Amino acid sequence: MLAALSAAPDQTAMVGESSFFVDPNDDDLLESRNSVFWEAMLDNIRRDRFGRVPKRVLDIGCHRGGLLARIAELWGGDALFGIEPIPAARARAQLRLASCAKTVQILSPEQWKLVPDRSLDLVVCHEVLFTIEDLRGLVGNIARVLASGGRAYVVAGCHAENPVWSMWRDAFEREGRQVYTHRPLELMGFAGEFGLNPAVRPLRETGWATYDPADNVFAFPSVGALLDHQFRHKLLFRLAQK
Ligand SMILES: C[S@@+](CC[C@H](N)C(=O)[O-])C[C@H]1O[C@@H](n2cnc3c(N)ncnc32)[C@H](O)[C@@H]1O
């Protein structure tokens, strides 16, 4: 059911040198599949009385840099950072974003320390938590790099409270892929521990749920499950630096 992924150690989910999915076509389709969710996240950020234009931005799990490119298009960019374990995706993102901001640094998860302390207006992260074992470490890094008044917006649909996740998780595991099941309240608890103000809402509440049952990456057993996933369980967290 799920496109399998190749292996890697430590807290980084198992990823290949050049693709997240075993079938690289799925990597090619990732941006068009996810753009509706990226736009929903960006709409929420726009409507959220964010008191500054976010010019210094980090995307955690930035893949080939599509979301950072869209953010630079919307708000301009002084500094764009990405964290991404796949070397080929990092290289593509670095090239694609080169002319989008004065500083562009696409880093591996081992290079988090190169993102300066208290430097960023905005951190975004879309559907990456299930690939990361050390959620507390991730939230600690977010708290460290956010400037005063900065915010992180984290989208997660693959989590312990979403009934379809156990099905997708089992399929990942059958394919030898290490994934992690985090509880939404765990994320919010870590945020509080690191001095951030945690908040949560559904990412989208209305609209069309586009879905082709031939899509074998994240399959749904019913339309009800699809709608519950898209409009109820796919969560947007806001972690605000005081
Ligand atoms: C499901 S994809 C989502 C990609 C992108 N955020 C999007 O919305 O299209 C998960 C991404 O997280 C990356 N990833 C895996 N482990 C990671 C880690 N430890 N830190 C940051 N990113 C990671 C993967 O390589 C992949 O690009």
The ligand as an ORCA input file, in Angstrom:
! r2SCAN-3c Opt
* xyz 0 1
  C       6.173     13.189      3.960
  S       7.592     14.084      3.480
  C       6.959     15.750      3.540
  C       7.836     16.692      2.743
  C       7.379     18.153      2.742
  N       7.388     18.695      4.099
  C       6.042     18.330      2.097
  O       5.135     18.876      2.728
  O       5.894     17.963      0.917
  C       8.630     14.012      4.918
  C       9.955     14.760      4.723
  O      10.653     14.778      5.977
  C      12.007     14.482      5.725
  N      12.648     13.985      6.977
  C      12.813     12.703      7.391
  N      13.475     12.667      8.568
  C      13.726     13.968      8.914
  C      14.396     14.603     10.001
  N      14.959     13.899     11.004
  N      14.478     15.956     10.017
  C      13.938     16.690      9.019
  N      13.302     16.142      7.949
  C      13.192     14.808      7.902
  C      11.933     13.468      4.608
  O      13.158     13.259      3.947
  C      10.874     14.095      3.710
  O      11.410     15.054      2.823
*
